[in-house]
Amino acid sequence: MYTTALDSVFERKAFRPVTNFSIPTIVNISFTVSAILNVVWDNPFISWNPEECDGISKISVATKNLWLPDIFITEFMDVDKTPKGLKAFISNEGRIRYKKPMKVVSICNLNIFYFPFDQQNCTLTFSSFLYTVEYISLGMEKEVWEIADTSQNIIQTHGEWELLGINKATPKKSVGTNLYDQIIFYVAIRRRPKLYIMNLLVPSSFLVTIDALSFYLPAGSESRAPFKITLLLGYNVFLLMMNDLLPASGTPLISVKEPMELVQKLPGPRETELNGCPGSTRAQQEDKAQKQHLASLWVQFSHMMDTLLFCLYLLFLATSIITVIILWNT
């Protein structure tokens, strides 16, 4: 019985449901950050008395039988994957409520200067594609603070971002000689830094500290060079783990080459005597003493260079940290 009564309305689904085409249809919009779009409008051709219909004051109707406002999100960058065959709820007064679950992949210009303690401002612009202000007027079903509270309760324990607040503006959009109604929502979000502190800042700070302390190893220590190489390999592995842009099959940044003998083994005095050259022992001792003196000079020079590099390293770290703190505070 009810279907038969609504057949005449369903046949007119291609037309905007108004009794006077000079009066715009008011479409109220609401949404949550969890990607549920709620659209409400009135259809003056649908109404009934609940007392005459067994107390029924609300029915659900397939959206394919209804005229739907063509509300879209300007920043939407993906194919609409909303499930097909959704239903809309119609009250006995002709008010239609259509809830559309959708995943919005939108443009949002991110400023990552303060990463991972950054805050971002994204926009969601709701507008009509076909109908100008003479035919559709957009309004709010709920207040902005209600939308913000609902969204915060939904996403407070999910995702990487924390919702700070939502504001709105209602400027008109001019396209040629046509004027379209639109609502712009400004969504302020803040990144949750805990994950990046534990996986990025703490390991990198540990590596920098170990790198600074490695300067206290003696310059002539045999374990200093392997320790530095191991530390550089640690940096390399850390960057490979944290940087998704590097190819998985890429060549390593640091590789070990075979050690080369820089100083040949000198023959000892006993070996020299066995070779039949006892007269050259004193000359060899003088040559050995000269080489030891030259080696001590190189050790002193290496200590001076090591101290200079250590000071420059600490100066670079301090300057970098102070610069970042000053820029963040400005």
C-alpha positions in Angstrom: 0.0 0.0 0.0 2.8 2.4 1.0 4.8 1.6 -2.2 1.8 2.3 -4.4 1.3 5.6 -2.6 4.9 6.7 -3.3 5.1 5.5 -6.9 4.1 8.9 -8.2 7.0 10.4 -6.2 9.5 7.8 -7.3 8.7 8.5 -10.9 9.8 12.1 -10.4 13.2 11.3 -8.9 15.0 13.1 -11.8 13.5 16.4 -10.7 14.3 18.5 -7.7 11.3 18.0 -5.3 9.8 21.5 -4.9 6.3 22.9 -5.5 7.8 26.2 -6.7 11.1 26.0 -8.7 12.0 29.6 -7.7 12.4 28.4 -4.1 15.8 26.7 -3.4 16.0 23.4 -1.7 17.7 23.7 1.7 20.2 20.9 2.2 21.6 20.5 5.7 25.1 18.9 6.0 26.8 17.2 8.8 29.8 14.9 9.0 32.3 13.3 11.2 36.0 12.8 10.7 35.4 9.1 10.6 34.1 9.7 7.1 30.3 9.6 7.5 28.4 12.2 5.5 24.9 13.1 6.7 22.7 15.0 4.3 19.1 16.1 5.2 16.5 17.8 3.0 12.7 18.1 2.7 10.5 16.6 0.0 7.2 18.3 0.0 5.6 15.6 -2.1 6.0 13.0 0.7 3.9 13.1 3.8 1.4 11.0 5.7 -0.5 10.8 8.9 1.1 8.2 11.2 -2.3 7.5 12.9 -3.6 6.3 9.6 -0.6 4.1 8.9 -0.4 2.0 12.1 1.7 4.6 13.9 4.6 4.4 11.3 6.4 7.7 11.3 9.6 6.7 9.5 10.3 4.5 6.5 13.5 3.5 4.7 13.6 3.8 0.9 16.3 2.8 -1.5 18.2 5.8 -2.7 17.8 4.8 -6.3 14.2 5.8 -6.0 14.9 9.3 -4.7 16.2 12.6 -5.9 19.6 13.1 -4.2 21.5 16.4 -4.0 24.8 16.2 -5.8 26.9 17.3 -2.8 30.6 16.6 -3.3 33.9 17.4 -1.5 36.1 19.7 -3.6 39.4 18.2 -2.1 38.3 14.6 -2.9 41.2 12.9 -4.8 40.1 9.3 -5.1 37.3 7.3 -6.7 34.1 7.2 -4.6 33.9 3.7 -3.1 30.7 4.2 -1.3 28.7 0.9 -1.0 25.9 0.6 -3.5 22.2 0.0 -2.6 22.2 2.4 0.4 18.8 3.4 1.9 17.6 6.8 3.1 15.1 7.4 5.9 12.0 9.4 5.3 9.9 10.9 8.1 6.2 11.4 7.9 6.8 15.1 7.4 8.8 14.4 4.2 12.2 15.0 5.7 14.8 12.7 4.1 18.0 11.8 5.9 20.8 10.2 3.9 23.9 8.8 5.6 26.7 8.1 3.3 29.8 6.3 4.6 32.8 7.2 2.5 36.6 7.2 2.7 37.9 10.6 1.8 41.3 10.9 0.3 41.8 14.6 0.1 44.5 17.2 -0.6 46.0 18.6 2.6 49.1 20.8 2.4 51.3 19.6 5.2 54.0 21.7 6.9 56.4 19.2 8.5 58.9 21.7 9.8 57.9 20.9 13.4 57.8 17.1 12.8 56.9 15.1 14.8 55.4 17.8 17.0 53.5 19.4 14.0 50.0 20.7 13.8 48.2 20.8 10.4 45.1 22.6 9.1 43.1 20.8 6.5 40.0 21.9 4.6 36.9 20.1 3.5 34.7 22.1 1.1 31.2 20.9 0.5 29.4 22.2 -2.6 27.0 21.3 -5.3 28.2 20.4 -8.8 25.1 21.3 -10.8 22.8 23.4 -8.8 23.5 27.1 -8.2 22.3 29.2 -5.3 19.0 29.7 -7.0 18.2 26.0 -6.6 20.2 24.6 -3.6 21.1 26.4 -0.3 23.5 24.6 2.0 23.0 24.8 5.7 24.1 23.0 8.9 22.2 20.2 10.5 24.4 20.4 13.7 26.6 23.1 15.2 30.3 22.9 14.5 31.1 22.2 18.1 28.8 19.2 18.1 30.5 17.8 15.0 33.9 18.4 16.6 32.9 16.7 19.9 31.5 13.7 18.0 34.6 13.4 15.9 36.9 13.6 18.9 35.0 10.9 20.7 35.4 8.6 17.6 39.0 9.1 16.8 40.5 9.8 20.3 42.0 6.3 20.4 42.6 5.6 16.7 45.0 6.8 14.1 48.1 8.9 14.0 46.3 12.3 14.4 44.5 14.0 17.2 41.6 16.4 16.4 42.1 19.9 17.9 39.0 21.6 16.5 36.8 22.4 13.6 35.7 25.8 12.2 33.6 26.7 9.2 33.1 29.4 6.7 30.3 29.9 4.1 31.7 31.9 1.1 30.0 31.7 -2.2 31.9 30.2 -5.1 31.7 32.0 -8.5 32.2 30.0 -11.7 31.8 32.3 -14.7 28.4 33.9 -14.3 27.1 31.1 -12.0 27.2 31.4 -8.2 27.3 28.2 -6.0 26.7 27.8 -2.3 29.4 26.0 -0.3 30.5 25.3 3.2 34.2 25.1 4.1 35.3 23.3 7.2 38.8 24.0 8.6 40.0 20.9 10.5 42.9 21.4 12.9 44.8 18.2 13.7 47.9 17.4 15.7 50.3 14.5 15.2 50.7 12.0 18.0 54.5 12.1 18.6 54.9 9.1 20.8 55.6 6.6 18.0 58.2 8.9 16.4 59.8 9.7 19.7 60.3 6.0 20.5 61.3 4.9 17.0 63.1 8.0 15.6 64.3 10.5 18.2 65.5 8.1 20.9 67.6 5.9 18.6 69.0 8.8 16.7 69.9 10.6 20.0 71.6 7.4 21.2 73.6 7.1 18.0 74.7 10.8 18.2 75.7 10.4 21.9 77.7 7.2 21.2 79.3 9.0 18.2 80.4 11.9 20.4 81.8 9.6 23.2 83.8 7.7 20.6 86.2 10.7 20.3 87.4 9.8 23.8 88.9 6.5 22.6 92.7 6.8 22.2 93.8 7.7 18.7 96.2 4.8 18.6 93.7 2.3 19.8 93.2 -0.7 17.4 89.5 -0.9 18.3 88.7 2.8 17.4 88.5 2.3 13.6 86.3 -0.8 13.8 84.1 0.9 16.4 83.6 3.9 14.1 82.8 1.6 11.1 80.3 -0.2 13.2 78.7 3.1 14.3 78.5 4.2 10.6 76.9 0.9 9.7 74.4 1.5 12.5 73.5 4.9 11.0 73.1 3.2 7.6 70.8 0.5 9.0 68.8 3.1 10.9 68.3 5.2 7.8 67.3 2.2 5.7 64.7 1.3 8.3 63.2 4.8 8.7 63.3 6.0 5.1 60.7 4.4 2.9 62.0 6.2 -0.2 65.2 4.1 -0.4 64.8 1.1 -2.7 64.7 -2.3 -0.9 67.3 -3.7 -3.4 69.6 -0.7 -3.2 73.3 -1.0 -2.6 74.6 -0.3 0.9 76.0 3.1 1.6 78.9 1.8 3.5 80.9 -1.3 2.6 84.1 -3.0 4.0 87.1 -3.3 1.9 90.0 -5.7 2.7 92.6 -4.2 5.0 95.9 -3.1 3.3 99.3 -3.4 4.8 100.7 0.1 4.9 104.0 -0.7 6.7 106.1 -3.7 5.7 107.7 -5.9 8.3 111.2 -4.8 8.9 113.9 -7.5 9.4 115.2 -7.8 13.0 118.8 -7.6 14.1 119.2 -11.3 14.4 117.7 -11.9 11.0 120.1 -9.3 9.6 123.1 -11.0 11.2 121.9 -14.3 9.7 121.8 -12.6 6.4 125.5 -11.7 6.7 125.2 -7.9 7.2 126.5 -7.2 10.8 128.0 -3.8 9.9 124.6 -2.3 9.1 123.1 -2.8 12.5 123.8 0.7 13.8 122.4 2.3 10.6 119.3 0.3 11.0 118.9 1.3 14.6 119.2 5.0 13.6 116.7 4.5 10.8 114.4 2.8 13.3 114.7 5.7 15.8 114.0 8.2 13.0 110.9 6.3 12.0 109.7 6.1 15.6 110.2 9.9 15.9 108.2 10.5 12.7 105.5 8.2 14.0 105.3 10.1 17.3 104.9 13.3 15.3 102.1 11.8 13.4 100.4 10.6 16.6 100.7 14.2 18.0 99.2 15.6 14.8 96.4 13.0 14.9 95.6 14.0 18.5 95.4 17.7 17.5 93.1 16.9 14.5 91.0 14.6 16.7 90.5 17.3 19.3 89.7 19.9 16.5 87.2 17.5 14.9 85.6 16.8 18.3 85.2 20.5 19.0 83.7 21.1 15.6 81.4 18.2 16.0 80.1 19.5 19.4 79.8 23.0 17.9 77.8 21.6 15.0 75.4 19.7 17.3 74.9 22.6 19.7 74.3 25.0 16.8 71.8 22.7 15.1 69.9 22.1 18.3 69.8 25.8 19.3 68.8 26.8 15.7 65.9 24.3 15.6 64.7 25.5 19.1 64.8 29.1 18.0 63.0 28.5 14.7 60.3 26.4 16.5 59.7 29.2 19.0 59.3 31.8 16.3 
